[in-house]
Amino acid sequence: MINFPLSIGQLRPWREGDEESLVRHANNRNIWNNVRDFFPYPYTPRDATSWVRSNKSYQQPNNLAIDIDGQAVGNIGFTVKDDIYRYNAEIGYWLSEDFWGRGILTEALPIMTNYIYQNFQVNRIFACVLEGNIGSMSVLERACYRHEAIHRKAAIKNNQYLDEHIFALLRSEYENVTHSAYGR
């Protein structure tokens, strides 16, 4: 089973029993303000059941629970794109506000990046960050993702047009990274 240790927790597949913790940590407007609208708010038990059910049975999961003290307090995952973008994977993550500022995602992102490049035919991993989410931008920069572009006023959230910042890491850049973020 896929399991990656973190300093104060682990990344692991989603499992039955995570629903209550998921609702408690995901039902937060401050999280929802920084993610896409398909992430529900309010986050209900029905949403949690659906999420866990759709993610618990993969041999090679593309979403992993961020587990601290046995509680699912966040998610890090990716989607491989299709058609002419089929060698691109979009990575995304969220973490309970209770755990912001502790370096958990700074530790988790290189682990997930390594997992993707080791197990999937991907040439580029990218992330889309809404303007104002400085913490997420910092996490990506620390993991050697390059700030590639700003899509001006490309997103709408809370009835406001927002810039979308694109960060990416190419396989060749990942293979050349020699600092400790990737343990290589």
N, C-alpha and C positions, 0 to 999 in steps of 0.2 A: 504494500500500500504506500502511496505517495505521502510523505510526511517530511517537512523541512523545519528543523529547530530554529527558533529565534531566541534572542537573549532573554526575553520575558514571555515566551509563548511558543507557538508553532503555526506553520501553514499546513493545513490538512484538508482532505475532501469534506464536503458538506455531508451531514448524516442526520438521520431521524433523531429528534431530541434537541436540535439546534433552533427550532422554531421560536420558543419563548425568548431566548436570548436575542435572537435576530430581531424580533419585534421591539424588544426593550431598547436595543442599541440603534436600530435603523430608523425608528420613528422619531426623527429629529429634523426640524425645519432647516437647521444650519447645515446639515449634511445635504439635504435635498436641494438647497440653494446652489450647490456646487456640482451637481450631477445632472445627467440627462433626465428628461421627464418620464422615461419609462420606469425609472426608479420611483415607486409609489410614495406618495405622502398624502394623508397619513399612511403609515405602514401597518397593515393589519395582520392578524393571525392567518387569514386566508392567503395574503401575499406571501408570508413566510412559508406556509405549507407548500404553495406552488413552487417557490424558489428551491426549497430543499428537495422536493420531489424531482424537479427537472435537473438537478445537479448532483444527486447522490450516486448515480449508477454508472458513471463513465469510467472506463478502464484508464484512460489518460484524461483526467479532468481539465477543463479550461477555466474553471473557477475554483479557488481555494478559500476556505474559511480562515480568517485570522483568529486564532484561538488563544485566549489568555485565561489561565486558571480554569480550563475546561469550558469556557464560555465563548461562543462565536460572537466576536465584537466588530467584525468587518469582513471585507472580501477583497481579493485581488484576482483579476481574471483577464482573459483576452478573447478576441474573436478574430479568426483568420478570415480575411476578406475574399471576394470572389472576382471572377472575370479578369480584367487586366490588372487588378490589385491582389490577385490570389497569393502572392508572396509577401503580402503585408499582413501584420497582425496589429489590431488596435488593443492597447492595454488600458485598463482602468481599475480603479480601486476606491474604496471608501473605508473609513474607520470611525468607530464610535467617538463622539466628542470627548468622552471621559478619558481617552487615551491620546489625544492630540498633543503634539510637542514632545513626545517621548522617543522619537527616532524609530518607531516601529515600521512605518512605511519606508523609511530610508534603508532599513535592513531588508524588508520584504521585496522591494522592487528589483534589486539585483538578483535575488534568488529566483523570482518568477521570470526575469529576463533570461537567465541562464537555463531555466527549465524549458522555455520556449525554444531557444536556439539549439538546445541539445536534443529536443524531441520532435520538432516540427520543421517542415521545409519552408522557412520564412527567411526573407532577405532584409526585411525592415520591420521594426516594431515602432509604433507611434502612439502618442497620447494627445488628446484634445483637452485643453484646460480653459475654463471660462475666466475672463478677466477678473481680477481681484483675488483669485485663489493663489496667493503668493506661496503658501505652504506647499501646495502640490507642485508648483513650478520649481521650488527649491529641491524637493524630493527628486524630481526628474533630472535636474542639473547635477546633483550629487551622484546620480547613477550614470553620468556621462551621456545622457540624452542631450541632443543639440536642439536649441530653439530654432526651428526652421522658418516659421512664418506666423504672421498674425492675420487671421481672416477677420477683417474689420466688420463689426456689427453683424456677424454671420449667425449668431445664436440669439434666441429669445428666451428669457427666463424672468419670471415675475413681471411680465408685461414690459420688459426693458430689453432693448437690443444690446447685446454684449459682444465684445471682441472674443474670438476663439484663438488661443495660442496653441500652435502645433509643435510638439517636441518629438524627436525621432532618434533612433540608434540603428545604424546599419550593421548587418552581420560582420562586415569587414572591420568596422570600428570596434565592435564588441570583441572580435578576435585579437585586436591590437591593444585592448585595454590591459594595462599592466598594474594598475593600482588595486588596492585591497578590496574595493567594493565587490569584485567578482571572485575573490578568493583564488586568483590564478597567479 
